[in-house]
Amino acid sequence: MEYTLYGVIWILALLLLGAAPVAAAEGPRIDFAAEIAPIFEERCFECHGSDERKGGLRLTNRRDAFLPGETGIPVIEPGHADLSLLYELLLSTDEDERMPKEGSPLSAEEIERIRLWIDQGASWPDGGDPARSHWAYQRPVRPAVPAVQDKHWPRNEIDHFVLARLEAEGLAPSPAAEPARLLRRLHLDLIGLPPTPEQVDAFLADPSPEAYGRIVDELLASPAYGERWASHWLDLARHADSNGFQRDQIYEAWAYRDWVIDAFNRDLPFDQFTIEQIAGDMLDDPSAAQQIATGFHRSATTNVEAGADPEEDRVRQVADRVNVTSTVWLGSTLECAQCHNHKYDPFSQKEYYELFAFFNNTPLEVVPFGEGDVSFNVRGPMISLPPDPATEQRRADLERQMRASRQLLRAGGLAPDFATWKEEMRAALAAPPVWKTATITGFLSSEDETHEVLEDGSVAIDGPVPDSVTHELRLHIPEEAITAFRVEILPRKAGAPLRQPRQRNPPSLSELLVIPWEDGEEQLPVALWSPPSKNFQARAIDGLPGSAWVARLGRHRGVATFLTEEPLGGTQEFALVLDQQAGRGGTLDRVRILYTTS
């Protein structure tokens, strides 16, 4: 990002402190509080007060009053009433321009008093300036440590403030936590992880202040400390490993995440922490880590959907960087000034775009895939990360192993057991599996449906079509060593009328469970897996009810094959649970279950 680091810091300071008007001219003094403020309050605040800011003008405080209005002309030019728009509009004879709009004009005496006040420098006490009077814009001052009655309870200065408030409310501190609970709180606070049983036992054996202090030091030195506390900063940086919006493409942003964790773990000073994230790439001879730190402002969401305007998206990202910078480092909602002078905080629209200019040198990050293409991709500044020595050594070791394996293969030196396995697999794959139809002995539906077992072994389901449903099929399989099940989704039987309401989605299967029964007792479900398939049938056994295998009924049926991790034996009764949660009527009309021992 091509902007000057010190320029950014300077404008942040200006936004916080505001600007002072010119010194007043010599001559008889007009008392602002006694002679000018009452006029503004009585005649002007209805349109230019805290609730209204017509024309971009607010007369409740000095800073806002001296900002240019929507015309760009100074409303009050200290020392020059003749150049001040406020004075010009008070004198106007045009009723469409004259101020105030409502009610009678100001008296000649009031107008003259305002003219003299402006010519004398428009002196305005600080008390009316939120940039100087509001607590949020005052310099922090260390308060005096309050006195307390119980001199023994406080262990540090913060305890004095806590105890002073408790005593003022007539309350006493809670008793100290038991050692195990105290250790758990400490671990969760500092590293976000509970202590191990061994750590609890060790602390119970020595709960002294010295042991507690050693544990604090150990936790602060733990890598988990940075991981715990970096999460808060990454939220402020709107960090993600994807770009947001439609396709949510992957962002290679993990290096910035690791930089933040490392910065916390090495206790990087906050001023350096700030400089490197705002302008690490603008430092003299920046290191790779300092360039990675600028990833703070690479986390703006990027719109790559068809119809996106790359320049519009770039400008939106710049505005996001301004807004986030002000929120994180100023603690203020500056984005209101993107459209107008801020209504409550002392920021102008002009100042907003002065800060905007520092970030407005970034290139497009949304680019077409090709010439004339309406589809877009994400592109932005990239750097090559320095190699990690351990990773490089591991890569070199793997490459040596692969070279040795290739040489062995070329020389025909396959291990005997591997060669035997290959021949066995060739023989097994040469013969296609034999599929047999499982006998359906029972059927249950979670909705108001009926069923009929047909001659081909399938079960036809009837009744109103539910949005979602769960079916349970009881099966009898008079064989052992079952190696796979096949679910066939079939069209309705010939001549059967369509179910009502007519199905709007193709039938689908959210989850499949195969449960053995022995001596009338339900056993643990069979572990299933699915061979790679473009039909995504593995979605029916992924444990996620929101994903599903969809039966497209190609060649009049949809087929999904599920292999058992081990051949099944010792049982002949099974329950197949067919969960269908895709919604919009994507449920089954007719299904057949097959199995194989091949």
C-alpha positions, 0 to 999 in steps of 0.5 A, a space after each residue: 500500500 503506497 501511503 506515507 506512514 507518518 502521514 497516517 499517524 499525523 492525520 490520526 492525531 488531527 482527528 483526535 485533537 481537532 484544529 484551533 481557530 485563529 487568534 482574535 483581533 484586538 478591540 472590544 470583546 464580545 462574550 461568547 457564552 453571554 452574548 452569542 451562545 444564547 442566540 445560537 441555542 434559541 434561534 439556530 439549534 432546531 436545524 443546526 443542533 445535536 439532532 439536526 445538521 442541515 447543510 452540514 452545519 452544527 453550532 453546538 460546538 466550536 469545532 463543528 461550527 468552523 468546518 466548511 458546510 456542504 457548499 465548501 465555503 467557510 461558515 465562520 471565518 475567524 477575523 473575517 465576517 465578510 467572508 463568513 457564510 453565516 454572516 452572509 445568510 443572516 443579512 440575506 433579503 432572499 427568503 429562500 436563503 435567509 437564516 434562520 429559515 423558521 421564524 422572524 429574522 434576527 434583530 439588527 442588534 443580534 446580527 451586529 453582535 455576531 459580526 463583531 464576534 466573528 471579526 474579533 476572532 470568533 472566540 469559543 470556549 473549550 467547554 462547547 467542544 466535544 473534542 476537548 470536553 467529552 471524556 473519550 477525547 481527553 488525555 487519560 490521567 492516572 487517578 489517585 489510589 483510593 483509601 480502603 478500610 480493610 488494609 490487608 485484603 488488597 494485593 495491588 493497586 487495582 484491588 484498592 479500586 475494587 475494594 473501595 467500591 465494594 465498601 461504598 456499597 456495604 459489600 465484602 469481597 468474595 472468599 478466595 477460590 479453592 486452589 483447583 478452581 483458581 488454577 482452572 481460571 488462570 489457565 482459561 484466562 491466559 491460554 484458553 485451555 484447562 489444566 491437565 490432571 497432573 498440573 492440578 495435582 502439582 498445584 494442590 501439593 503446593 498452592 503457595 504464592 510462589 508456585 502460583 507466580 511460577 505457573 503464571 510465568 510458564 503460561 505467559 511463556 507458552 505458545 498457547 498464550 499467543 494463540 489465545 489472545 491473538 484471537 481477539 485481535 484477529 476478530 478486529 482485523 476481520 481475519 479469515 482464510 476466505 474472501 467472503 461473499 458468493 464463492 468464498 474462495 480460499 485466501 492464503 492468509 495464515 501467515 498473517 495469523 501466525 505473525 499476530 500469534 508470534 507478536 503476542 508471544 514475543 510481547 511486541 511493543 504496541 507502537 511497533 505492533 501498530 506501525 508494522 500492520 499499518 505500513 510495514 511494507 513502507 519501512 526501510 528494507 522491511 523484513 518478510 515478517 513486517 510485510 506479512 504484518 500488513 495483512 491486517 488490511 488484506 482481510 477486506 471481503 472481496 466480491 467476485 460474483 458475476 456482475 461485480 464491478 472491480 473498481 466499485 469493490 476496490 473503493 468499498 475495500 478502501 472505505 473498509 480499511 478507513 473504517 476499521 483503522 478508526 475503530 481499532 486505533 481511534 476507538 471511534 465510528 468514523 464511517 458516519 463521516 463517509 457520507 456527511 460530517 459526523 453528527 455526534 463525534 468531532 469528525 468531518 467528511 473532509 477529514 474522512 476522505 483525507 484519511 481515505 486518500 492514504 489507502 487509495 493507492 491499492 490496486 484492483 483485487 477483483 480481476 476477470 478470469 480472462 479477456 471479456 470474461 464476466 467471471 472474476 477471481 481474487 488477485 492481490 499482493 503476494 510474497 514468497 515466504 522464507 523457507 522453514 528449516 525443518 520443513 525443508 529438511 523433511 521435504 529433502 528426506 521425502 524426495 530422497 525416499 521417492 527417488 529410491 522407490 522410483 529406482 527400485 520400481 524401474 529395476 523391477 525390485 518389487 517386494 514379493 508380498 506387494 507383487 502377490 497383492 497386485 495379482 490378487 487384486 487383479 483377479 478380484 477386480 476381473 470378476 464383477 460382484 454378484 448382487 442379491 436382493 435383501 428381503 424386506 420384512 418390515 417398514 416404518 415411516 416417521 410420517 403418514 405414509 403407507 408401503 407395499 413390498 413388490 415382487 422385485 423385492 423393492 418397497 413402494 411408498 405411498 401417501 402425501 409427499 412429506 418435505 422430509 422423512 425418515 424410513 426404517 427398513 427391516 431386512 433379512 439376509 441369509 448369508 454372512 461375510 457381507 462386503 457391501 450394500 447397494 441402495 437403488 432408488 426406483 421410479 414409481 411402479 407402473 400404473 401407479 398415480 403420482 403422489 400429491 403434492 407432486 415432488 418438486 426435488 429429485 429423491 435424495 438420501 441425507 444419511 444411511 445407517 446399517 444396524 445389525 440385530 442379534 437376538 432381537 437386540 440392536 447392535 452398533 451401526 456398521 462402519 461404511 465407506 464409499 468409493 470415489 464417485 462423481 455422484 457424491 454418494 459419500 454425502 449419505 454417510 458423512 454424518 451431516 444431515 444438511 448434505 445428501 446424495 441426490 438420485 438423478 434416476 439415470 436409466 430409470 434408477 439411482 444407485 449408491 454403493 456403500 462398502 463395509 469396512 470389514 465383512 459382516 458375519 454372525 447376524 442375519 437381521 438388519 435395520 436400514 435407516 434412510 434419513 431424508 432431510 433435503 426438504 421440498 419433497 425430495 423423498 423416496 417413492 420406491 427403494 430396493 436394497 441389495 447386498 454382495 459377498 464378493 
